[in-house]
Amino acid sequence: MLVIRMRKQGSKKRPFFRVVVTDSRTARDSKFVEIVGHYNPRTKPEKVTIDRERISYWVGKGAQLSDTVRTLLVRHPDAPAPGAEVPAGSPAAGATATAS
């Protein structure tokens, strides 16, 4: 069975995660089928990019979402897709309001 879960990357004490489609029997950091997003909890605000079209495709093929990925999708409904243009001034761009 296929699952959509997070794969840990980065060096010691500096993790970031890839959201991947993989077989449920494989280890957390082993081979995968496709990368469908990224999550970096170390930036303020957290940086999330998710390709919802590909997630919908894989869920349609029978893949199950892990609890963590499901929570990530709920908490970040406006996360841009990888490679998508982020509008200037949007919260996803990390822009801060300045007082004049």
C-alpha positions in Angstrom: 0.0 0.0 0.0 1.2 3.5 -0.8 1.4 6.2 1.9 2.0 10.0 1.7 4.3 10.8 4.6 7.2 13.0 5.7 10.9 12.1 5.0 13.5 13.7 7.3 16.3 15.6 5.6 19.0 18.0 6.8 21.9 17.8 9.2 21.9 17.1 12.9 19.5 19.4 14.8 18.6 21.3 11.6 15.8 19.1 10.1 13.6 19.9 7.2 11.2 17.4 5.6 10.1 16.3 2.2 6.5 15.1 1.7 6.8 11.9 -0.3 4.8 9.1 -1.7 6.3 5.8 -0.7 5.5 2.2 0.1 4.2 1.7 3.6 6.7 -1.1 4.3 9.8 1.0 3.6 11.9 2.8 6.2 11.3 6.5 6.9 14.3 7.7 5.0 14.6 5.0 2.3 13.5 5.1 -1.3 10.3 6.8 -2.4 8.1 7.1 -5.5 7.6 10.9 -5.8 8.3 14.1 -3.9 5.0 16.1 -3.5 6.1 18.8 -1.2 8.5 20.3 1.4 8.2 21.5 4.9 10.8 23.6 6.9 9.7 24.1 10.5 12.9 26.1 11.4 12.0 29.2 9.5 9.7 31.9 10.9 7.0 31.5 9.6 7.2 27.9 8.7 7.8 27.3 5.0 5.5 24.8 3.4 5.2 24.0 -0.3 2.7 21.3 -1.3 1.5 20.1 -4.7 -2.1 19.4 -3.9 -2.9 18.1 -7.5 -0.3 15.3 -7.1 -1.6 14.5 -3.6 -5.1 14.3 -5.0 -3.8 12.0 -7.8 -2.1 9.6 -5.5 -5.1 9.6 -3.0 -7.2 8.7 -6.0 -4.9 5.8 -6.7 -5.4 4.5 -3.2 -2.5 6.2 -1.2 -3.2 7.0 2.4 -2.2 10.2 4.1 -0.2 10.0 7.4 -1.6 11.8 10.4 1.2 14.4 10.2 0.7 15.2 6.5 -3.1 15.4 7.0 -2.5 17.9 9.8 0.0 19.9 7.7 -2.6 20.2 4.9 -5.2 21.4 7.3 -2.9 24.0 9.0 -1.6 25.4 5.7 -4.5 25.4 3.2 -2.9 28.2 1.1 0.5 26.6 0.8 1.9 27.2 -2.7 2.8 24.3 -5.0 6.6 23.7 -5.7 7.8 26.1 -8.4 4.7 28.3 -8.2 5.1 32.1 -8.1 4.4 33.5 -4.6 2.7 36.9 -4.8 4.7 39.7 -3.1 3.2 40.7 0.2 1.5 37.4 0.9 2.1 35.6 4.2 3.7 32.7 2.3 6.4 35.1 0.9 7.4 35.9 4.5 6.8 39.6 4.0 6.4 41.7 7.1 4.3 44.8 7.4 6.3 48.0 7.8 5.1 51.2 9.5 5.5 54.4 7.7 
